[in-house]
Amino acid sequence: KTYEAVIRLGLTTDTEDTSGTTLEEKEVHVSETEFLEILSQFRGKIMQVPPMYSALKINGQKLVDLARQGKTVERQPREIEVFELECLEFSGETARLRVRCSKGTYIRTLCKDIGEALGCGGCMAQLRRVQAGEYTIEESVPLQVLLEAENPEIYLRPVDSMFRNYPEVILSPKQEKCCRNGAAFSIQLDAGTYRCYSKDGEFLSLSKVEDGNLSTIKSFFDV
C-alpha cells in the first residue's frame, strides 16, 4: 500500500489525527534537516503500537468501541515494514509524506511516533491512498463517472493486471494441459513467479518455478 499523508507537528490528539480531542500543543522548532534525519528511524522493519481508535479487536472487542467509552487497554507492539518514506514538502509545522508500507501499518501512528521522536509531538492532518497493489491513483475512476457511464464494465481490469509486475510465459499445448490438470512440470526458466498464458493468450495461472519445475500458485482459467 502507498499513501500520501500530511503530518501536523506540535499537536497531539487522542485519535492521532486532527479530528480528535487535543491532548497537548507545543511550539515547533524543527528544521527540515532535522525532520529528514528523523525519518531514517522509521524505514524498514519497525515496531508499532496500534492506536486505540482502530478496528483491531482485543478479547473480542474493537479498540475503537473501548476508546469511545473512555477506556484504554494495553496493546502489544507489532512488527510492520516501511519500504519507502519520503518527504515531499516541509513547511515547518507540517510536512507531506509519501509512505509505501506493509499491511497493518497505521499512518496515524507513524505520524504520532515521528512527532514524539522529534520531541514536539505530531498527528496526521491528511491521508490519501495513492496505490493499492499494482493499481495507482492515476488509474482510478471517479465514482460519478462510473455512475453516469452507459457501460461501466468498460472500466473493469482483467484479472492478470493484478500480477503485471511478474514476467509472463507462454506455455506449449503439452505444458498447458499439465497446468490445467494442476500438475507440475519441468521448464527452463529462472526461479521466480510467473504469469502463465496459453498460446491463444488466455490467462491460465500465477505459477512459481523452483528447481526447474513450474507449479501452480492459483489458477484463473475457466473450467
FENMOJO-V604699 format. One record per pair of residues at least 24 apart in sequence whose C-alpha atoms are under 7 Angstrom apart, sorted by the first residue. I is the first residue (numbers start at 1). J is the second residue. Records with the same first field share a line. If there is no record, write none. Layout:
# FENMOJO-V604699
I = J ; J
This chain:
# FENMOJO-V604699
1 = 100 ; 101 ; 102 ; 131 ; 132 ; 133
2 = 99 ; 100 ; 101 ; 129 ; 130 ; 131 ; 132
3 = 98 ; 99 ; 100 ; 127 ; 128 ; 129 ; 130 ; 131
4 = 96 ; 97 ; 98 ; 99 ; 127 ; 128 ; 129 ; 130
5 = 96 ; 97 ; 98 ; 126 ; 127 ; 128
6 = 94 ; 95 ; 96 ; 97 ; 124 ; 125 ; 126 ; 127
7 = 94 ; 95 ; 96 ; 111 ; 122 ; 123 ; 124 ; 125
8 = 93 ; 94 ; 95 ; 122 ; 123 ; 124 ; 125
9 = 93 ; 94 ; 115 ; 120 ; 121 ; 122 ; 123
10 = 120 ; 121 ; 122
11 = 121 ; 122 ; 123
12 = 121 ; 122 ; 123
13 = 123
15 = 53
16 = 108 ; 109 ; 112 ; 123 ; 124
17 = 108 ; 123 ; 124 ; 125
18 = 123 ; 124 ; 125
26 = 120
28 = 93 ; 120
30 = 92
31 = 92
32 = 90
42 = 82
43 = 82 ; 83 ; 84 ; 85
44 = 81 ; 82 ; 83
45 = 79 ; 80 ; 81 ; 82
46 = 79 ; 80 ; 81
47 = 77 ; 78 ; 79 ; 80
48 = 77 ; 78 ; 79 ; 80
49 = 75 ; 76 ; 77 ; 78
50 = 75 ; 106
51 = 109
80 = 104 ; 105
134 = 162
160 = 203
166 = 193 ; 194 ; 195
167 = 194 ; 195
168 = 194 ; 195 ; 196
169 = 194 ; 195 ; 196 ; 197
170 = 196 ; 197 ; 198 ; 199
171 = 196 ; 197 ; 198 ; 199
172 = 199
182 = 216
183 = 215
184 = 213 ; 214 ; 215
185 = 213 ; 214 ; 215
186 = 212 ; 213 ; 214
187 = 212 ; 213 ; 214
188 = 212
